[in-house]
Amino acid sequence: MEHELKTRPQGMATVDALYSKVLGPYIPEHSQDIIFKWFGSNLIGLRISRVRSSKLGDYRPSQRHLPARISVNNNLNPYDFLITLVHEMAHHEVWKIYLEQANKITLFRRPRKRPQPHGVEWQYHYRRLMEPFMTLSVFPADILLSLENYLQNLGTTSKYQHDLTRVMKDYNDPDGKEFVENLPPETIFRLPDGRTFRKKEKIRKRYRCICLNNNRIYLFSRLQGFMMRHKRGK
């Protein structure tokens, strides 16, 4: 089921009431007050989206008469949902500042470059927004430790993000998925779209896999999940 919350909800006593009803079930209880307050003070919509295999969430800046919007997949566990949501909130903080400064441009002042998606500004706001949630009242100890390491190393390496993904998997609903890095060589596996692959050797940070449907070679992230695992091929 999808939900979309507009920037100025109608027919509700307060913004908090609507967000509590729709967003509340998706995030940890002790994070809700801060999240609801943030949305109440920002002109931005929120879409709780159906599953998208290519991303967990995204951010769309305001365009002409359209307000900014955040979307997050509805199948994430509460901890993953919160981390993804704050990730997108940080993008909005960066764009708010950029647009405010762009509106002040004069003939004697050059326009500022567009912010990098995950540059130093985004990293600053992501850490700042995450800080109130970095407690055991919000996250379990194992997620909290991995999340601390990840936030301390934003923009430096993907190792800490991979570690966080591994820990987060223990809190997901069982779905029969496995990470490609856990599959033995020559294992045959299938994607949700029906294509079948055979796992081959590791190439730097990815694994070479042969699609048995068209005999083409694809490189897969070591932490990409697959719907079904078959027996090892010969």
C-alpha positions in Angstrom: 0.0 0.0 0.0 1.2 3.5 -0.9 0.7 6.7 1.1 1.3 10.3 0.1 1.3 13.1 2.6 1.0 16.6 1.2 2.8 19.6 2.6 -0.3 21.1 4.1 -2.7 18.3 5.0 -6.4 19.3 5.2 -9.1 18.0 7.5 -6.8 17.1 10.4 -6.4 19.0 13.7 -2.6 19.1 13.4 0.1 18.0 11.1 1.4 15.7 13.9 -1.9 13.8 14.0 -1.7 12.9 10.3 2.0 12.0 10.4 1.4 9.9 13.6 -1.3 8.0 11.8 0.4 7.4 8.5 4.1 7.6 9.2 4.2 6.5 12.8 4.0 2.7 12.1 7.0 2.9 9.9 9.6 4.4 12.3 10.8 3.6 15.8 8.5 5.1 18.5 11.2 7.2 20.2 12.1 8.9 16.9 8.6 10.0 16.0 8.4 13.4 17.8 11.5 14.8 16.2 10.5 13.5 12.7 6.9 14.9 13.0 8.3 18.3 14.1 10.7 18.4 11.2 8.0 17.8 8.7 5.7 20.3 10.4 8.3 23.0 9.9 9.3 22.2 6.3 7.3 22.6 3.1 7.8 19.1 1.8 5.6 16.1 0.9 6.3 12.5 1.8 5.4 9.5 -0.3 5.6 6.0 1.3 6.2 4.1 -1.9 5.8 0.5 -3.2 9.0 -1.5 -3.4 11.6 -0.3 -5.9 14.5 -2.6 -6.5 16.8 0.2 -7.7 16.5 2.4 -4.5 15.3 2.6 -1.0 14.2 6.2 -1.2 14.7 9.4 -3.1 14.4 13.2 -2.9 12.9 15.6 -5.5 13.6 19.3 -5.0 10.8 21.8 -5.5 10.2 22.6 -9.2 8.1 25.5 -10.4 4.8 25.1 -8.7 5.6 21.6 -7.3 6.8 21.3 -3.7 9.8 19.2 -2.7 9.1 15.6 -2.0 10.7 12.6 -0.2 9.8 9.0 -1.0 10.8 5.9 1.0 10.0 2.3 0.2 7.2 0.8 2.4 8.9 -2.6 2.9 11.8 -1.4 5.0 12.1 -2.3 8.7 11.6 0.7 11.1 15.4 1.2 11.6 16.2 1.1 7.9 13.2 3.3 7.1 14.4 5.9 9.6 17.9 5.9 8.3 16.7 6.2 4.7 14.2 9.0 5.6 16.8 11.1 7.4 19.2 10.5 4.4 16.6 12.2 2.2 15.8 14.9 4.8 19.5 15.9 4.6 19.1 16.4 0.9 16.3 18.8 1.5 18.3 20.8 4.1 21.1 21.2 1.5 18.7 22.3 -1.2 16.9 24.8 1.1 20.1 26.6 1.7 21.1 26.5 -2.0 17.7 27.9 -3.2 17.7 30.6 -0.5 21.2 31.8 -1.7 20.3 31.5 -5.3 17.3 33.8 -4.8 19.8 36.4 -3.4 22.0 36.4 -6.5 22.7 39.9 -7.9 24.5 41.2 -10.9 27.6 41.5 -8.8 27.5 38.0 -7.4 28.0 34.9 -9.3 25.5 32.0 -9.0 26.7 29.3 -6.6 27.3 25.8 -8.1 24.6 23.2 -7.5 25.4 21.1 -4.5 26.9 17.6 -4.9 24.4 14.8 -4.1 26.5 13.4 -1.2 29.1 16.2 -0.8 30.3 17.8 2.3 27.1 19.8 2.9 24.9 16.7 2.7 27.3 14.9 5.0 27.2 17.7 7.6 23.4 17.8 7.6 23.0 14.0 7.6 25.2 13.7 10.7 23.4 16.6 12.3 19.9 15.2 11.7 20.9 11.7 12.8 22.5 12.9 16.1 19.3 12.9 18.2 18.5 9.3 17.1 21.9 7.9 18.1 20.7 6.2 21.3 19.7 2.7 22.4 16.1 4.0 22.8 15.9 4.3 19.0 18.3 1.6 17.6 19.4 -1.8 18.8 23.1 -2.0 19.9 24.4 -3.7 16.8 22.8 -1.3 14.4 23.9 1.7 16.5 27.5 0.6 16.4 27.5 0.0 12.7 25.6 3.3 12.1 28.2 5.2 14.2 31.0 3.8 12.1 29.1 4.6 8.9 28.4 8.2 9.9 32.0 8.8 10.9 33.2 7.6 7.4 30.7 9.2 5.0 32.2 9.7 1.6 35.4 7.7 2.3 34.5 4.0 1.7 31.6 1.8 1.1 32.8 -0.8 3.6 30.9 0.8 6.5 27.7 1.0 4.4 28.1 -2.7 3.6 28.6 -3.6 7.3 25.4 -1.7 8.1 23.5 -3.5 5.4 24.5 -6.8 6.8 23.4 -6.0 10.3 20.2 -4.5 9.1 19.3 -7.8 7.3 18.7 -9.5 10.7 15.8 -7.1 11.3 14.1 -7.6 8.0 11.1 -9.9 7.5 12.2 -13.3 6.2 12.0 -13.3 2.4 14.3 -16.1 1.3 16.8 -13.6 -0.1 20.6 -14.1 0.2 23.5 -11.8 -0.5 25.6 -12.7 -3.6 28.8 -12.7 -1.5 27.4 -15.6 0.6 26.8 -17.8 -2.4 29.4 -20.4 -3.3 31.1 -20.1 -6.7 29.1 -21.6 -9.5 25.8 -21.2 -7.6 22.8 -20.6 -9.8 20.3 -18.0 -8.6 17.3 -16.2 -9.9 16.2 -12.5 -9.9 12.6 -11.4 -9.2 12.2 -10.7 -13.0 12.8 -14.4 -13.7 16.3 -14.2 -15.1 18.8 -16.9 -14.0 22.5 -16.4 -13.3 25.6 -18.4 -12.4 28.0 -16.8 -9.9 31.6 -16.6 -11.1 34.7 -14.9 -9.7 35.1 -11.7 -7.7 36.3 -8.6 -9.6 37.4 -6.0 -7.1 34.2 -5.1 -5.2 31.8 -7.0 -7.5 31.1 -10.5 -8.7 31.0 -11.6 -12.3 27.8 -13.5 -13.1 26.7 -15.1 -16.3 23.0 -14.7 -17.3 21.9 -18.2 -18.4 19.0 -16.6 -20.4 21.2 -14.7 -22.9 24.8 -15.8 -22.0 25.8 -12.2 -21.2 28.1 -11.2 -18.3 26.9 -8.9 -15.5 28.7 -7.4 -12.5 26.7 -7.6 -9.2 27.2 -5.8 -5.9 28.3 -8.3 -3.2 25.3 -7.2 -1.0 22.6 -7.4 -3.7 19.9 -9.8 -2.6 18.3 -12.5 -4.7 14.9 -14.1 -4.4 15.9 -17.8 -4.7 19.1 -19.9 -4.5 19.5 -23.0 -6.5 22.0 -25.9 -6.1 25.5 -25.4 -7.4 26.1 -25.9 -11.0 28.5 -28.4 -12.5 
